[in-house]
Amino acid sequence: MKKICFICLMVLVPFLGYSTTISCINKHWQGTHRTITKGDLSLYEKDGDVMLSSDEVLHGVDVLISTRENSPLKVITSVTVNSEIKLLVEDEIPQEGCYVKISQGEKYVLYFVTRD
């Protein structure tokens, strides 16, 4: 599991030195714990902002962004993901970090996002 998260980190965090870090915490996608495959959702950093995208059109995707104390910061429900969506700009990310849970039905991926 640690190896999968490390690989996920290496793919999602660019080497450009931006101050946003995205760490994958838990995955339950396609019924098993594994990395997100092509065509599924991906969360990544772009110019310090947090972006969500998919290679294929996905309907009914819910996004919950919450603080470490589980207070909701932003809720996006029943969105269709077919291109890049900016979830958070760098200034919206709390200094202590936040959780981003992306779900579609019972499938979900949980990330932790921090500002360095």
N, CA, C and O atoms as a MOPAC input file, in Angstrom:
PM7 MOZYME 1SCF
protein

 N      0.82300 1    -1.18600 1     0.00000 1
 C      0.00000 1     0.00000 1     0.00000 1
 C      0.87300 1     1.25800 1     0.00000 1
 O      0.58400 1     2.22500 1    -0.70400 1
 N      1.94900 1     1.23000 1     0.80100 1
 C      2.84200 1     2.38600 1     0.84300 1
 C      3.50200 1     2.61400 1    -0.51200 1
 O      3.70000 1     3.75300 1    -0.93600 1
 N      3.83900 1     1.51400 1    -1.18600 1
 C      4.47700 1     1.61800 1    -2.49900 1
 C      3.52100 1     2.24900 1    -3.50600 1
 O      3.93300 1     3.06900 1    -4.32700 1
 N      2.23200 1     1.86300 1    -3.44400 1
 C      1.23700 1     2.43200 1    -4.35100 1
 C      1.08200 1     3.92200 1    -4.09900 1
 O      1.02500 1     4.70600 1    -5.04700 1
 N      1.01100 1     4.33100 1    -2.81300 1
 C      0.88000 1     5.75800 1    -2.49100 1
 C      2.11300 1     6.53700 1    -2.93900 1
 O      1.99400 1     7.66200 1    -3.42300 1
 N      3.30100 1     5.94200 1    -2.77900 1
 C      4.51600 1     6.61200 1    -3.21000 1
 C      4.51700 1     6.80800 1    -4.72100 1
 O      4.87600 1     7.87900 1    -5.20900 1
 N      4.11700 1     5.78300 1    -5.46100 1
 C      4.04000 1     5.89900 1    -6.92200 1
 C      3.01400 1     6.95000 1    -7.30300 1
 O      3.24500 1     7.74600 1    -8.21300 1
 N      1.87700 1     6.95700 1    -6.60700 1
 C      0.82800 1     7.94700 1    -6.85200 1
 C      1.37100 1     9.35600 1    -6.61000 1
 O      1.09600 1    10.27200 1    -7.38500 1
 N      2.14100 1     9.52600 1    -5.53600 1
 C      2.74700 1    10.82400 1    -5.24100 1
 C      3.70100 1    11.25700 1    -6.34400 1
 O      3.67800 1    12.41000 1    -6.77600 1
 N      4.53000 1    10.34200 1    -6.79400 1
 C      5.51400 1    10.67900 1    -7.81200 1
 C      4.84800 1    11.08400 1    -9.12200 1
 O      5.37500 1    11.92500 1    -9.85000 1
 N      3.70100 1    10.49800 1    -9.42700 1
 C      2.99100 1    10.82300 1   -10.65700 1
 C      2.23600 1    12.13500 1   -10.52100 1
 O      2.18300 1    12.92400 1   -11.46500 1
 N      1.65400 1    12.37300 1    -9.35200 1
 C      0.77300 1    13.52200 1    -9.18900 1
 C      1.48200 1    14.80900 1    -8.80000 1
 O      0.96200 1    15.88900 1    -9.07700 1
 N      2.63300 1    14.73900 1    -8.17900 1
 C      3.31900 1    15.93700 1    -7.72400 1
 C      4.38900 1    16.30100 1    -8.74600 1
 O      5.33200 1    15.53700 1    -8.95500 1
 N      4.25300 1    17.45000 1    -9.37700 1
 C      5.23700 1    17.82900 1   -10.39000 1
 C      6.56900 1    18.22900 1    -9.76500 1
 O      6.66700 1    18.48600 1    -8.56500 1
 N      7.56100 1    18.27300 1   -10.59200 1
 C      8.89900 1    18.60900 1   -10.13700 1
 C      9.20800 1    20.08600 1   -10.32300 1
 O     10.37400 1    20.47700 1   -10.27800 1
 N      8.19500 1    20.91000 1   -10.53000 1
 C      8.41000 1    22.32600 1   -10.79200 1
 C      8.57900 1    23.15500 1    -9.53100 1
 O      8.94700 1    24.32600 1    -9.62600 1
 N      8.32700 1    22.60100 1    -8.36300 1
 C      8.53900 1    23.31400 1    -7.12500 1
 C      7.35800 1    24.12400 1    -6.64400 1
 O      7.53800 1    25.01200 1    -5.81200 1
 N      6.16700 1    23.86300 1    -7.12300 1
 C      5.00000 1    24.56000 1    -6.59800 1
 C      4.76300 1    24.11600 1    -5.16800 1
 O      5.24200 1    23.06200 1    -4.75000 1
 N      4.03300 1    24.90900 1    -4.42800 1
 C      3.92200 1    24.67500 1    -3.00000 1
 C      2.69600 1    23.86700 1    -2.59300 1
 O      2.33400 1    23.86700 1    -1.41700 1
 N      2.05400 1    23.18800 1    -3.51500 1
 C      0.90300 1    22.35000 1    -3.19200 1
 C      1.30900 1    20.88700 1    -3.29800 1
 O      1.88000 1    20.46500 1    -4.30400 1
 N      1.00900 1    20.10900 1    -2.25100 1
 C      1.32400 1    18.69200 1    -2.23700 1
 C      0.03400 1    17.89700 1    -2.12900 1
 O     -0.81200 1    18.19700 1    -1.28700 1
 N     -0.12200 1    16.88600 1    -2.97700 1
 C     -1.30900 1    16.03600 1    -2.98000 1
 C     -0.87000 1    14.61500 1    -2.65400 1
 O     -0.03200 1    14.04100 1    -3.35000 1
 N     -1.44000 1    14.04800 1    -1.58900 1
 C     -1.10500 1    12.69100 1    -1.16600 1
 C     -2.35400 1    11.82900 1    -1.18700 1
 O     -3.38200 1    12.20000 1    -0.62100 1
 N     -2.26500 1    10.69600 1    -1.83000 1
 C     -3.38800 1     9.76400 1    -1.86300 1
 C     -3.39600 1     8.96900 1    -0.55800 1
 O     -2.38500 1     8.37100 1    -0.18900 1
 N     -4.53300 1     8.96100 1     0.14000 1
 C     -4.63500 1     8.29200 1     1.43100 1
 C     -5.32200 1     6.94100 1     1.31200 1
 O     -4.82800 1     5.94800 1     1.84700 1
 N     -6.44500 1     6.89000 1     0.62300 1
 C     -7.22800 1     5.65900 1     0.55400 1
 C     -7.94600 1     5.58600 1    -0.78200 1
 O     -8.44700 1     6.59200 1    -1.28500 1
 N     -7.99200 1     4.39200 1    -1.35000 1
 C     -8.66700 1     4.19800 1    -2.63300 1
 C     -9.64100 1     3.04400 1    -2.50600 1
 O     -9.29300 1     1.99600 1    -1.96200 1
 N    -10.82800 1     3.21500 1    -2.98900 1
 C    -11.79200 1     2.11900 1    -3.12500 1
 C    -12.52700 1     2.40000 1    -4.42400 1
 O    -13.64100 1     2.92400 1    -4.43100 1
 N    -11.87900 1     2.03900 1    -5.52100 1
 C    -12.38700 1     2.35500 1    -6.85700 1
 C    -12.45200 1     1.06200 1    -7.63800 1
 O    -11.52000 1     0.26100 1    -7.56900 1
 N    -13.50600 1     0.83500 1    -8.36500 1
 C    -13.71800 1    -0.39100 1    -9.13900 1
 C    -13.79700 1    -1.61300 1    -8.22400 1
 O    -13.50200 1    -2.72600 1    -8.65900 1
 N    -14.18700 1    -1.42400 1    -6.97300 1
 C    -14.40900 1    -2.54500 1    -6.07400 1
 C    -13.17900 1    -3.09200 1    -5.38400 1
 O    -13.30800 1    -3.97100 1    -4.53100 1
 N    -11.98900 1    -2.61200 1    -5.71500 1
 C    -10.78500 1    -3.08900 1    -5.05200 1
 C     -9.89200 1    -1.91000 1    -4.72700 1
 O    -10.04700 1    -0.82700 1    -5.29300 1
 N     -8.95500 1    -2.12200 1    -3.81100 1
 C     -7.98600 1    -1.08200 1    -3.48500 1
 C     -6.83900 1    -1.17000 1    -4.48500 1
 O     -6.05500 1    -2.11900 1    -4.46000 1
 N     -6.74900 1    -0.19300 1    -5.34800 1
 C     -5.67600 1    -0.16000 1    -6.33800 1
 C     -5.55500 1     1.26000 1    -6.87800 1
 O     -6.34600 1     2.13800 1    -6.53200 1
 N     -4.57700 1     1.46800 1    -7.71000 1
 C     -4.39600 1     2.79600 1    -8.26700 1
 C     -5.50600 1     3.10400 1    -9.25600 1
 O     -6.12500 1     2.19600 1    -9.81100 1
 N     -5.75000 1     4.37100 1    -9.47000 1
 C     -6.77000 1     4.78600 1   -10.42200 1
 C     -6.25200 1     4.48900 1   -11.82000 1
 O     -5.11500 1     4.82800 1   -12.14800 1
 N     -7.07000 1     3.86500 1   -12.63400 1
 C     -6.65200 1     3.49800 1   -13.97700 1
 C     -7.05200 1     4.57300 1   -14.97500 1
 O     -7.83100 1     5.47100 1   -14.65700 1
 N     -6.51600 1     4.47600 1   -16.17400 1
 C     -6.84800 1     5.40900 1   -17.24400 1
 C     -8.35300 1     5.40700 1   -17.46900 1
 O     -8.99000 1     4.35300 1   -17.46900 1
 N     -8.90000 1     6.56300 1   -17.65600 1
 C    -10.33600 1     6.68800 1   -17.84500 1
 C    -11.04500 1     7.04300 1   -16.56300 1
 O    -12.18400 1     7.50800 1   -16.59800 1
 N    -10.40700 1     6.83700 1   -15.44000 1
 C    -10.99200 1     7.19100 1   -14.16400 1
 C    -10.49600 1     8.56900 1   -13.73500 1
 O     -9.74900 1     9.23000 1   -14.45700 1
 N    -10.91800 1     8.97800 1   -12.57200 1
 C    -10.57600 1    10.30500 1   -12.07200 1
 C     -9.11200 1    10.42900 1   -11.70400 1
 O     -8.47500 1     9.45300 1   -11.30600 1
 N     -8.58200 1    11.63700 1   -11.84000 1
 C     -7.25000 1    11.93100 1   -11.33400 1
 C     -7.26600 1    13.31600 1   -10.71000 1
 O     -7.88900 1    14.24000 1   -11.23300 1
 N     -6.58200 1    13.44800 1    -9.60200 1
 C     -6.44900 1    14.71000 1    -8.88500 1
 C     -4.98100 1    15.07900 1    -8.92200 1
 O     -4.12600 1    14.25400 1    -8.60100 1
 N     -4.67700 1    16.30500 1    -9.31000 1
 C     -3.28600 1    16.69800 1    -9.44900 1
 C     -3.14100 1    18.19600 1    -9.22200 1
 O     -4.12400 1    18.93500 1    -9.16400 1
 N     -1.89200 1    18.61800 1    -9.09600 1
 C     -1.54900 1    20.02200 1    -8.87900 1
 C     -1.13400 1    20.63700 1   -10.20300 1
 O     -0.38100 1    20.03300 1   -10.96800 1
 N     -1.62600 1    21.83800 1   -10.47100 1
 C     -1.24800 1    22.56300 1   -11.68100 1
 C     -1.09200 1    24.02900 1   -11.30500 1
 O     -2.06600 1    24.69200 1   -10.94900 1
 N      0.11600 1    24.52400 1   -11.38400 1
 C      0.43500 1    25.91000 1   -11.03300 1
 C     -0.01200 1    26.25800 1    -9.61600 1
 O     -0.43800 1    27.38500 1    -9.36300 1
 N      0.08100 1    25.30200 1    -8.68700 1
 C     -0.29400 1    25.53300 1    -7.30000 1
 C     -1.75400 1    25.27000 1    -6.99400 1
 O     -2.13100 1    25.20000 1    -5.82400 1
 N     -2.58900 1    25.12300 1    -8.01500 1
 C     -4.01600 1    24.85800 1    -7.82300 1
 C     -4.28000 1    23.35500 1    -7.86600 1
 O     -3.47600 1    22.59200 1    -8.40000 1
 N     -5.41000 1    22.93700 1    -7.30300 1
 C     -5.78900 1    21.52700 1    -7.29000 1
 C     -6.81600 1    21.29900 1    -8.39200 1
 O     -7.87200 1    21.93000 1    -8.41000 1
 N     -6.49500 1    20.39100 1    -9.30900 1
 C     -7.32100 1    20.12900 1   -10.48500 1
 C     -7.85600 1    18.69800 1   -10.44200 1
 O     -7.21500 1    17.79300 1    -9.91000 1
 N     -9.04300 1    18.52000 1   -11.01100 1
 C     -9.66600 1    17.20700 1   -11.15600 1
 C     -9.93800 1    16.99000 1   -12.63500 1
 O    -10.43800 1    17.88800 1   -13.31200 1
 N     -9.61300 1    15.80500 1   -13.14200 1
 C     -9.89600 1    15.52000 1   -14.54800 1
 C    -10.14800 1    14.03200 1   -14.73800 1
 O     -9.93700 1    13.22400 1   -13.83300 1
 N    -10.60200 1    13.69500 1   -15.93300 1
 C    -10.85400 1    12.31000 1   -16.30100 1
 C    -10.61900 1    12.16400 1   -17.79800 1
 O    -10.88200 1    13.08400 1   -18.57300 1
 N    -10.12200 1    11.00000 1   -18.19600 1
 C     -9.92300 1    10.71900 1   -19.61500 1
 C    -11.23900 1    10.40200 1   -20.30800 1
 O    -11.37300 1    10.60800 1   -21.51400 1
 N    -12.20000 1     9.90700 1   -19.55900 1
 C    -13.52300 1     9.59300 1   -20.09100 1
 C    -14.56100 1    10.42600 1   -19.35000 1
 O    -14.29000 1    10.92900 1   -18.26000 1
 N    -15.73800 1    10.57200 1   -19.92900 1
 C    -16.81300 1    11.32000 1   -19.28000 1
 C    -17.36200 1    10.48300 1   -18.13000 1
 O    -17.76900 1     9.33800 1   -18.32600 1
 N    -17.37200 1    11.06200 1   -16.92700 1
 C    -17.92200 1    10.40700 1   -15.74500 1
 C    -19.05800 1    11.26200 1   -15.20700 1
 O    -18.88500 1    12.46000 1   -14.98800 1
 N    -20.22000 1    10.65200 1   -14.99400 1
 C    -21.39800 1    11.36600 1   -14.51400 1
 C    -21.62400 1    11.06200 1   -13.03700 1
 O    -21.23300 1    10.00400 1   -12.54400 1
 N    -22.25200 1    11.99100 1   -12.34300 1
 C    -22.63300 1    11.77000 1   -10.95200 1
 C    -21.47500 1    11.69700 1    -9.98500 1
 O    -21.51100 1    10.92100 1    -9.03000 1
 N    -20.44900 1    12.49400 1   -10.21800 1
 C    -19.28000 1    12.51500 1    -9.34200 1
 C    -19.51200 1    13.55300 1    -8.24600 1
 O    -19.91100 1    14.68400 1    -8.52500 1
 N    -19.25900 1    13.16000 1    -7.00100 1
 C    -19.37800 1    14.06400 1    -5.85800 1
 C    -17.99200 1    14.34800 1    -5.30900 1
 O    -17.14100 1    13.46100 1    -5.25100 1
 N    -17.77000 1    15.60400 1    -4.90100 1
 C    -16.49300 1    16.00600 1    -4.31700 1
 C    -16.77700 1    16.68800 1    -2.98700 1
 O    -17.57200 1    17.62500 1    -2.92000 1
 N    -16.12400 1    16.21500 1    -1.92900 1
 C    -16.22800 1    16.83100 1    -0.61300 1
 C    -14.83500 1    17.25800 1    -0.19200 1
 O    -13.92500 1    16.43400 1    -0.10100 1
 N    -14.67300 1    18.53900 1     0.06200 1
 C    -13.40200 1    19.07600 1     0.53700 1
 C    -13.63100 1    19.52300 1     1.97000 1
 O    -14.50400 1    20.34900 1     2.23700 1
 N    -12.83700 1    18.97100 1     2.90100 1
 C    -13.04100 1    19.27500 1     4.31600 1
 C    -11.71100 1    19.50400 1     5.01800 1
 O    -10.65400 1    19.10100 1     4.53100 1
 N    -11.78500 1    20.16100 1     6.17700 1
 C    -10.59300 1    20.42500 1     6.98100 1
 C    -10.17100 1    19.15100 1     7.69700 1
 O    -10.83600 1    18.12000 1     7.59700 1
 N     -9.06900 1    19.23000 1     8.41400 1
 C     -8.59900 1    18.08500 1     9.20000 1
 C     -9.59600 1    17.70900 1    10.28900 1
 O     -9.63400 1    16.56200 1    10.73300 1
 N    -10.40200 1    18.67700 1    10.71700 1
 C    -11.41300 1    18.43800 1    11.75600 1
 C    -12.74600 1    18.01800 1    11.14300 1
 O    -13.75700 1    17.97800 1    11.84400 1
 N    -12.76600 1    17.70800 1     9.85500 1
 C    -13.95600 1    17.27900 1     9.10600 1
 C    -15.03100 1    18.34800 1     8.97500 1
 O    -16.20800 1    18.01600 1     8.83500 1
 N    -14.65500 1    19.61800 1     9.01800 1
 C    -15.59000 1    20.69600 1     8.70300 1
 C    -15.56200 1    20.91200 1     7.19200 1
 O    -14.49000 1    21.11100 1     6.62100 1
 N    -16.72800 1    20.87600 1     6.53200 1
 C    -16.73300 1    21.02700 1     5.07200 1
 C    -16.27100 1    22.41500 1     4.62400 1
 O    -16.71000 1    23.43100 1     5.16300 1
 N    -15.38900 1    22.44100 1     3.64100 1
 C    -14.95100 1    23.69300 1     3.02100 1
 C    -15.70600 1    23.94100 1     1.72500 1
 O    -16.10900 1    25.06600 1     1.42900 1
 N    -15.89100 1    22.87000 1     0.95400 1
 C    -16.55600 1    22.97600 1    -0.34200 1
 C    -17.19100 1    21.62800 1    -0.67000 1
 O    -16.58700 1    20.57500 1    -0.46600 1
 N    -18.42400 1    21.68000 1    -1.18400 1
 C    -19.12900 1    20.46800 1    -1.59100 1
 C    -19.60000 1    20.66000 1    -3.02600 1
 O    -20.25400 1    21.65100 1    -3.34800 1
 N    -19.26100 1    19.70500 1    -3.88000 1
 C    -19.69800 1    19.72300 1    -5.27400 1
 C    -20.42300 1    18.40300 1    -5.50500 1
 O    -19.84000 1    17.33400 1    -5.32500 1
 N    -21.70500 1    18.47200 1    -5.90700 1
 C    -22.47700 1    17.23700 1    -6.06000 1
 C    -22.91200 1    17.02600 1    -7.50300 1
 O    -23.18300 1    17.97300 1    -8.24100 1
 N    -22.96800 1    15.77100 1    -7.87400 1
 C    -23.47600 1    15.31300 1    -9.17800 1
 C    -22.88700 1    16.07000 1   -10.36100 1
 O    -23.61100 1    16.49000 1   -11.26300 1
 N    -21.58100 1    16.23900 1   -10.35100 1
 C    -20.90600 1    16.92800 1   -11.44400 1
 C    -20.52100 1    15.90600 1   -12.51600 1
 O    -20.25600 1    14.74200 1   -12.21200 1
 N    -20.49500 1    16.34800 1   -13.75500 1
 C    -20.00000 1    15.53200 1   -14.85600 1
 C    -18.56400 1    15.95400 1   -15.13100 1
 O    -18.29200 1    17.12400 1   -15.40000 1
 N    -17.65800 1    15.00400 1   -15.06200 1
 C    -16.24400 1    15.29300 1   -15.28400 1
 C    -15.89000 1    14.83500 1   -16.69000 1
 O    -15.88000 1    13.63900 1   -16.98100 1
 N    -15.60000 1    15.80000 1   -17.56000 1
 C    -15.17800 1    15.46100 1   -18.91900 1
 C    -13.98700 1    16.30000 1   -19.36100 1
 O    -13.51200 1    16.16800 1   -20.48900 1
 N    -13.51200 1    17.14900 1   -18.48300 1
 C    -12.32600 1    17.95700 1   -18.74600 1
 C    -11.76700 1    18.39000 1   -17.39900 1
 O    -12.22800 1    17.92300 1   -16.35800 1
 N    -10.78700 1    19.27100 1   -17.40900 1
 C    -10.21100 1    19.75700 1   -16.15700 1
 C    -11.21400 1    20.61100 1   -15.38900 1
 O    -11.91000 1    21.44800 1   -15.96300 1
 N    -11.27300 1    20.38400 1   -14.09300 1
 C    -12.08100 1    21.20400 1   -13.19800 1
 C    -11.15900 1    21.69600 1   -12.09300 1
 O    -10.47000 1    20.90000 1   -11.45500 1
 N    -11.14400 1    22.99500 1   -11.86600 1
 C    -10.33500 1    23.54900 1   -10.78900 1
 C    -11.13200 1    23.43800 1    -9.49700 1
 O    -12.15700 1    24.09900 1    -9.33200 1
 N    -10.65400 1    22.59300 1    -8.57600 1
 C    -11.34700 1    22.40100 1    -7.30500 1
 C    -10.96500 1    23.46000 1    -6.28500 1
 O    -11.82700 1    24.00900 1    -5.59900 1
 N     -9.67700 1    23.74700 1    -6.18500 1
 C     -9.17800 1    24.71800 1    -5.21400 1
 C     -8.06000 1    25.53800 1    -5.83000 1
 O     -7.19400 1    25.00200 1    -6.52200 1
 N     -8.08000 1    26.83200 1    -5.58000 1
 C     -6.91600 1    27.64200 1    -5.91400 1
 C     -5.98500 1    27.58500 1    -4.71000 1
 O     -6.41700 1    27.26200 1    -3.60400 1
 N     -4.74100 1    27.88800 1    -4.91600 1
 C     -3.73300 1    27.72900 1    -3.87000 1
 C     -4.09800 1    28.47500 1    -2.58900 1
 O     -3.83900 1    27.97300 1    -1.49400 1
 N     -4.69100 1    29.65800 1    -2.70300 1
 C     -5.03500 1    30.45200 1    -1.52000 1
 C     -6.18100 1    29.85400 1    -0.71300 1
 O     -6.33600 1    30.19400 1     0.46000 1
 N     -6.99000 1    28.97300 1    -1.30300 1
 C     -8.11100 1    28.34400 1    -0.59400 1
 C     -7.68100 1    27.15100 1     0.25600 1
 O     -8.44300 1    26.69300 1     1.10600 1
 N     -6.48300 1    26.65100 1     0.03800 1
 C     -6.00700 1    25.48100 1     0.77300 1
 C     -5.57500 1    25.92700 1     2.16600 1
 O     -4.69300 1    26.77800 1     2.29000 1
 N     -6.18100 1    25.36800 1     3.22300 1
 C     -5.78100 1    25.75200 1     4.58000 1
 C     -4.32200 1    25.39400 1     4.84700 1
 O     -3.80600 1    24.42300 1     4.29300 1
 N     -3.66700 1    26.16900 1     5.68700 1
 C     -2.26000 1    25.93000 1     6.00500 1
 C     -2.05500 1    24.54000 1     6.61200 1
 O     -1.03300 1    23.89800 1     6.36700 1
 N     -3.03300 1    24.07500 1     7.40700 1
 C     -2.91900 1    22.75200 1     8.02400 1
 C     -3.31000 1    21.62300 1     7.07600 1
 O     -3.18800 1    20.45000 1     7.43100 1
 N     -3.78100 1    21.96100 1     5.87500 1
 C     -4.14700 1    20.96500 1     4.87900 1
 C     -5.63400 1    20.66400 1     4.88300 1
 O     -6.36600 1    21.11600 1     5.76300 1
 N     -6.07400 1    19.89900 1     3.89600 1
 C     -7.48600 1    19.52300 1     3.80700 1
 C     -7.61100 1    18.17400 1     3.10700 1
 O     -6.71100 1    17.73500 1     2.39100 1
 N     -8.75400 1    17.53400 1     3.33700 1
 C     -9.07300 1    16.27000 1     2.69600 1
 C     -9.93100 1    16.52900 1     1.47000 1
 O    -10.78600 1    17.41500 1     1.48100 1
 N     -9.70500 1    15.75900 1     0.41400 1
 C    -10.53700 1    15.81100 1    -0.78700 1
 C    -11.02500 1    14.38900 1    -1.04500 1
 O    -10.23800 1    13.49400 1    -1.35200 1
 N    -12.34000 1    14.19700 1    -0.91500 1
 C    -12.93800 1    12.88300 1    -1.17400 1
 C    -13.72600 1    12.97900 1    -2.46900 1
 O    -14.65700 1    13.77600 1    -2.58400 1
 N    -13.34600 1    12.16300 1    -3.43700 1
 C    -14.00800 1    12.11600 1    -4.73500 1
 C    -14.75200 1    10.78900 1    -4.78900 1
 O    -14.14900 1     9.72900 1    -4.61900 1
 N    -16.05400 1    10.84400 1    -5.02500 1
 C    -16.82800 1     9.60400 1    -5.01000 1
 C    -17.81500 1     9.55200 1    -6.16700 1
 O    -18.23500 1    10.57100 1    -6.71400 1
 N    -18.16000 1     8.33100 1    -6.51000 1
 C    -19.18400 1     8.05500 1    -7.51500 1
 C    -19.88000 1     6.78200 1    -7.04000 1
 O    -19.38400 1     5.67400 1    -7.24100 1
 N    -21.04700 1     6.96300 1    -6.40300 1
 C    -21.71000 1     5.82500 1    -5.77700 1
 C    -20.89300 1     5.34900 1    -4.59200 1
 O    -20.54400 1     6.14200 1    -3.71600 1
 N    -20.58200 1     4.05000 1    -4.55700 1
 C    -19.78000 1     3.49400 1    -3.46400 1
 C    -18.28100 1     3.59300 1    -3.72200 1
 O    -17.48400 1     3.32300 1    -2.82400 1
 N    -17.88800 1     3.97200 1    -4.92300 1
 C    -16.47100 1     4.09900 1    -5.26200 1
 C    -15.96900 1     5.45200 1    -4.77000 1
 O    -16.66300 1     6.45900 1    -4.91100 1
 N    -14.78100 1     5.48200 1    -4.20100 1
 C    -14.23200 1     6.75600 1    -3.75300 1
 C    -12.70600 1     6.71700 1    -3.74200 1
 O    -12.08300 1     5.65500 1    -3.74000 1
 N    -12.14000 1     7.90400 1    -3.73500 1
 C    -10.70500 1     8.09100 1    -3.55200 1
 C    -10.55400 1     9.24100 1    -2.57400 1
 O    -11.21700 1    10.26800 1    -2.71800 1
 N     -9.68700 1     9.08300 1    -1.57700 1
 C     -9.46800 1    10.11000 1    -0.56600 1
 C     -8.04500 1    10.62900 1    -0.67400 1
 O     -7.08900 1     9.85300 1    -0.68500 1
 N     -7.91200 1    11.94200 1    -0.75400 1
 C     -6.60600 1    12.59500 1    -0.85100 1
 C     -6.43500 1    13.55700 1     0.30900 1
 O     -7.41100 1    14.02200 1     0.89800 1
 N     -5.17900 1    13.85200 1     0.63100 1
 C     -4.85900 1    14.91200 1     1.57800 1
 C     -4.01900 1    15.93500 1     0.83300 1
 O     -3.01300 1    15.58900 1     0.21400 1
 N     -4.43200 1    17.19300 1     0.89200 1
 C     -3.77600 1    18.27000 1     0.15300 1
 C     -3.18900 1    19.25500 1     1.15200 1
 O     -3.88100 1    19.69300 1     2.07000 1
 N     -1.92200 1    19.60600 1     0.98100 1
 C     -1.28200 1    20.58400 1     1.86100 1
 C     -0.62900 1    21.68200 1     1.04600 1
 O     -0.30800 1    21.52000 1    -0.13100 1
 N     -0.44900 1    22.79100 1     1.71100 1
 C      0.27800 1    23.92100 1     1.14700 1
 C      1.59300 1    24.01600 1     1.88900 1
 O      1.60200 1    24.16700 1     3.11000 1
 N      2.69200 1    23.93300 1     1.18400 1
 C      4.01800 1    23.95400 1     1.82500 1
 C      4.47300 1    25.35900 1     2.13700 1
 O      5.56400 1    25.55000 1     2.67600 1

